[in-house]
Amino acid sequence: MRSIDVVGTASALPDAWSSRSLGDVGTARVKVLRMDGGPVPEEAHGAAEVLLVLDGRLELSVEGAEVAVGAGEMYRVPAGARHAVRPGSRGTLVIVEVPGA
């Protein structure tokens, strides 16, 4: 397997907030997307997910609390936690999740 240019892959996506799968690790899927400053509606998942900001900044609301995740930082959203992306989130985001959970 060859290496993947994660930032380049995100930059090439036709639309912000539309993710692309980079591959699976066990039952988890690794995805990348480009954030464009717009909000994303609240959601919750049956399994925890990891949000890793490669560059830029992710602004979240998690169970009503504001959370900021900077470049090089990650945040673990607990299973079942209601979370939404707040306006101002820009950059490259890697998501590790369990599909269908």
HELIX and SHEET records of a PDB file:
HELIX    1   1 VAL A    6  ALA A   12  1                                   7    
SHEET    1   A 5 ARG A  20  VAL A  25  0                                        
SHEET    2   A 5 ALA A  28  ASP A  36 -1                                        
SHEET    3   A 5 ARG A  90  GLU A  97 -1                                        
SHEET    4   A 5 GLU A  49  VAL A  62 -1                                        
SHEET    5   A 5 ALA A  65  GLY A  70 -1                                        
SHEET    1   B 5 ARG A  20  VAL A  25  0                                        
SHEET    2   B 5 ALA A  28  ASP A  36 -1                                        
SHEET    3   B 5 ARG A  90  GLU A  97 -1                                        
SHEET    4   B 5 GLU A  49  VAL A  62 -1                                        
SHEET    5   B 5 MET A  74  VAL A  77 -1                                        
SHEET    1   C 6 ARG A  20  VAL A  25  0                                        
SHEET    2   C 6 ALA A  28  ASP A  36 -1                                        
SHEET    3   C 6 ARG A  90  GLU A  97 -1                                        
SHEET    4   C 6 GLU A  49  VAL A  62 -1                                        
SHEET    5   C 6 HIS A  83  VAL A  85 -1                                        
SHEET    6   C 6 VAL A  40  GLU A  43 -1                                        
END                                                                             
